Amino acid sequence: MDFKSRDLRIADAEENLCESEIREAHLAKSLFFIRIGDKEKALEQLKLTESKTVAAGQKMDLVFHTLQIGFFYMDFDLISKSIDKAKKKNRLKVYEGLYYMSTRNFKKATSLFLNSISTFTTYELFPYDNFIFYTVLTSIILLDRVSLKLKVVDALEIFTVIGKIPHLLGFLNSLYDCQYNWPDGANKIGPLFASPLLVYMREVRTVVYSQFLESYESVTIEAMAKAFGVTVEFIDLELSHFIAAGKLHCKIDKVAGVLETNCPDAKNALYQATIKQGDFLLNRIQKLSRDKEDGSLDKEAQVETVLLFATALHCRKR
């Protein structure tokens, strides 16, 4: 059916049929513009269709059509606005996760994808295999080993599908089983999107380097290079960048050719943070006490003093 035929159908429906048939005629025209790739006319027609729509479920379907257009053209402003309109819809989680993944927010994407595994119905966006592909890739760089095994490696929904996706199982197992020299593993999985690919691969390297170094107090650079199947010069340059960025906790002894690790655990990190916050709290209390003695303490400072003392007492009880 061509463009003119759709206009005739709309005219006939408006003259002879009820509101639901009028809406269906407008929707058909919207889908026609989506199919031929006319973004502006498709969005305009979807808005017109929405004005003819009463049911909340049907209005939500129009939002998802708009989201599909947004993802096709990588129009993140359109995607963001459409997501805001569809916040309470369960299907939205996959759209929202894809949005966060394509804008490099892998943490939010992972959470949304994992929560949607058992309720996935967004086949208009991509097949279930593609959804599992994205879920596994984002989970690899965000989950710790225990959570990765529970939610991904041993997950029945993922296990039944992952074997159908070329190279993905090998990539997952090579990282989980610490087989770091899996040949060209990172290249075989293909790009997520053109934009976040380099960021994603940098995150993957951070994960595997950290995982390797956690097993040692010190290790030679040559041994690490051999484990990853790369040259000493490459691993030395890589680690220098990640250490400078605060991504890895180790030191390079260039003379001895050794890496000395310093991996703080969660409890130690919490202790250091508490000490730092405590020092700040004491300094502020001492300053406010001096201001009080000088008689220069205003009402706002007095309120701050009370809050600081309350915080100090709370910390002492803990």
C-alpha positions in Angstrom: 0.0 0.0 0.0 1.5 3.4 -1.1 1.4 6.8 0.6 -1.8 8.0 -1.2 -3.7 4.8 -0.3 -2.9 5.3 3.4 -4.3 8.9 3.2 -7.4 7.6 1.5 -7.8 4.9 4.2 -7.5 7.7 6.9 -10.1 9.8 5.1 -12.5 6.9 4.8 -12.1 6.0 8.4 -12.7 9.5 9.6 -15.9 9.7 7.5 -17.4 6.3 7.9 -15.7 4.4 10.8 -15.3 4.7 14.6 -12.4 6.1 16.6 -10.5 2.9 16.9 -10.4 2.4 13.1 -9.3 6.0 12.7 -6.4 5.4 15.1 -5.4 2.2 13.3 -5.3 4.1 10.0 -3.0 6.7 11.5 -0.9 4.1 13.1 -0.5 2.3 9.8 0.8 5.5 8.2 3.2 6.0 11.1 4.6 2.5 10.6 4.9 3.2 6.9 7.2 6.2 7.5 9.2 4.2 10.1 9.7 1.4 7.5 10.9 3.8 4.8 13.2 5.6 7.2 11.6 9.0 7.1 12.4 10.1 10.7 10.7 13.5 10.8 7.4 12.4 9.2 7.4 9.3 11.3 7.7 11.3 14.5 5.1 13.8 13.3 2.7 11.0 12.4 3.3 9.2 15.8 2.3 12.4 17.6 -0.9 12.6 15.5 -1.6 9.0 16.2 -1.1 9.6 19.9 -3.7 12.4 19.8 -6.2 9.8 18.5 -5.3 7.3 21.2 -7.1 6.9 24.5 -5.8 3.5 26.0 -2.7 3.8 28.1 -1.3 0.6 26.7 -1.6 1.8 23.1 0.0 5.1 24.0 2.9 3.2 25.6 3.3 1.2 22.3 3.7 4.5 20.5 6.5 5.5 22.9 8.3 2.3 22.1 8.0 3.0 18.4 9.6 6.4 19.1 12.4 4.7 21.0 13.1 2.4 18.1 13.5 5.4 15.9 15.8 7.0 18.5 18.1 3.9 18.6 18.1 3.6 14.8 19.4 7.1 14.4 21.4 7.2 17.7 19.3 10.2 18.7 20.1 10.1 22.5 18.0 13.2 23.2 14.9 11.5 21.7 15.7 8.3 23.5 16.0 10.1 26.9 12.8 12.0 26.5 10.9 8.8 25.4 12.3 6.9 28.4 11.0 9.6 30.7 7.5 9.1 29.2 7.6 5.3 29.7 9.2 5.0 33.2 6.7 2.4 34.7 6.6 0.0 31.8 8.4 -3.3 32.4 9.5 -3.5 28.8 11.2 -0.2 29.2 14.1 -1.8 31.2 15.6 -3.3 28.1 15.3 0.0 26.1 16.7 1.9 29.1 19.6 -0.6 29.5 20.5 -0.3 25.8 20.5 3.5 26.2 22.8 3.3 29.1 25.1 0.8 27.4 25.3 2.9 24.3 26.1 6.0 26.4 28.8 4.0 28.3 27.0 3.7 31.6 27.7 0.0 31.9 26.8 -0.2 35.6 23.1 0.8 35.1 22.9 -1.2 31.9 24.0 -4.4 33.7 21.5 -4.0 36.4 18.6 -3.4 34.0 19.6 -6.3 31.7 20.0 -8.8 34.5 16.6 -7.8 35.9 15.0 -8.4 32.5 16.3 -11.8 31.7 13.3 -13.8 32.9 10.7 -11.2 31.6 12.2 -10.3 28.2 9.5 -9.6 25.6 11.2 -6.7 23.6 11.5 -8.7 20.4 10.7 -5.6 18.3 14.1 -4.2 19.4 16.3 -7.3 18.9 16.1 -11.2 19.4 16.7 -12.8 22.7 20.1 -14.0 21.6 21.2 -10.4 21.1 19.8 -9.5 24.5 21.9 -12.2 26.2 24.9 -11.1 24.2 24.7 -7.6 25.7 23.9 -8.9 29.2 26.9 -11.1 29.3 29.3 -8.5 28.0 28.2 -5.8 30.5 28.1 -8.3 33.4 31.7 -9.3 32.8 33.1 -5.9 33.6 30.8 -5.1 36.5 30.2 -8.2 38.6 32.6 -9.8 41.0 33.6 -13.4 40.4 31.0 -14.8 42.9 28.1 -12.8 41.4 29.3 -13.5 37.8 29.1 -17.2 38.5 25.7 -17.0 40.2 24.0 -14.6 37.8 25.7 -15.4 34.5 27.9 -18.5 34.3 25.4 -20.8 36.0 22.2 -18.9 35.0 20.0 -21.4 33.2 18.4 -18.7 31.0 21.9 -17.7 29.7 23.3 -21.2 29.6 20.6 -22.4 27.1 21.3 -19.5 24.7 25.0 -18.6 25.0 26.2 -21.5 22.9 24.3 -20.2 19.9 26.2 -16.9 20.0 29.6 -17.2 18.2 32.6 -16.8 20.5 30.7 -15.4 23.5 31.0 -18.6 25.6 34.7 -18.8 24.9 35.2 -15.1 25.8 33.2 -15.5 29.1 35.0 -18.7 30.1 38.5 -17.3 29.2 37.9 -14.4 31.7 36.3 -16.4 34.4 38.8 -19.3 34.2 41.7 -16.9 34.0 42.8 -18.1 30.5 44.1 -14.7 29.5 45.9 -15.6 26.3 42.7 -16.8 24.5 43.7 -15.7 21.0 42.0 -12.6 19.7 39.1 -13.1 22.1 38.3 -9.4 22.4 38.1 -9.0 18.6 35.8 -12.0 17.9 32.9 -10.8 20.0 32.4 -7.8 17.7 31.5 -4.2 18.6 28.6 -3.3 21.0 28.3 0.0 19.2 30.9 2.1 17.5 30.9 4.7 20.3 31.4 2.6 23.5 33.6 -0.2 22.1 36.9 1.3 23.1 35.7 2.3 26.5 34.3 -1.2 27.0 37.5 -3.0 26.0 39.5 -0.7 28.4 37.1 -1.8 31.2 37.7 -5.5 30.2 41.4 -5.0 30.4 41.1 -3.4 33.8 39.1 -6.4 35.1 41.5 -9.0 33.8 44.7 -7.2 34.9 43.2 -6.7 38.4 42.1 -10.4 38.5 45.6 -11.5 37.6 47.4 -9.3 40.1 45.1 -10.2 43.0 46.9 -13.6 43.1 50.3 -12.2 43.7 52.2 -10.0 46.1 54.8 -9.6 43.4 55.2 -11.0 39.9 57.7 -10.4 37.1 56.5 -8.3 34.2 57.8 -11.0 31.9 55.5 -13.6 33.6 52.5 -11.4 33.2 53.2 -10.7 29.6 53.5 -14.4 28.9 50.2 -15.1 30.7 48.5 -12.6 28.4 50.3 -13.6 25.2 51.8 -10.1 24.7 55.2 -8.5 24.8 56.9 -7.1 27.9 56.9 -3.6 26.4 53.2 -3.7 25.7 52.2 -4.9 29.2 54.6 -2.3 30.8 52.9 0.5 28.8 49.4 -0.8 29.6 50.0 -1.0 33.3 51.6 2.4 33.4 48.4 4.0 32.0 46.1 2.1 34.3 48.2 2.8 37.4 48.3 6.5 36.6 44.5 6.5 36.2 44.1 4.8 39.6 42.5 1.7 38.0 45.2 -0.7 39.3 46.8 -1.0 42.7 50.4 -1.9 42.0 53.9 -0.5 41.5 56.4 -1.2 38.7 60.0 -1.8 39.6 61.6 -1.2 36.2 65.1 -2.1 37.5 64.1 -5.6 38.8 61.4 -6.1 36.2 58.9 -6.8 38.9 55.3 -5.7 39.7 54.5 -5.2 43.4 50.8 -5.4 44.1 49.0 -3.4 46.7 45.3 -4.5 46.4 43.2 -3.0 49.2 40.3 -5.1 50.3 36.8 -3.6 51.0 37.3 -3.6 54.8 40.7 -1.8 54.5 39.2 0.7 52.1 36.4 1.5 54.5 38.9 1.9 57.3 40.9 4.4 55.3 37.8 6.3 54.3 36.7 6.4 58.0 40.1 7.8 59.1 40.0 10.4 56.4 36.4 11.5 57.3 37.3 11.5 61.0 40.3 13.8 60.5 38.1 16.2 58.5 35.4 16.1 61.3 38.0 16.9 64.0 39.5 19.8 62.1 36.0 21.3 61.5 35.1 21.0 65.2 38.4 22.6 66.3 37.9 25.5 63.9 34.3 26.0 65.1 35.4 25.9 68.7 38.0 28.6 68.1 35.3 30.7 66.4 33.0 30.3 69.4 35.7 31.4 71.8 36.3 34.5 69.6 32.6 35.3 69.6 32.4 35.1 65.8 30.1 32.1 65.5 26.9 33.0 63.6 23.6 31.1 63.7 24.5 29.0 60.6 27.8 28.0 62.2 26.1 27.1 65.4 23.8 24.7 63.6 26.8 23.2 61.8 28.5 22.7 65.2 25.5 20.8 66.6 25.4 18.6 63.5 29.1 17.8 63.7 29.0 16.9 67.3 25.9 14.6 66.6 27.9 13.0 63.8 30.9 12.4 66.1 28.7 10.8 68.7 27.1 8.5 66.1 30.5 7.4 64.8 31.6 6.7 68.4 28.6 4.5 69.0 29.3 2.5 65.9 
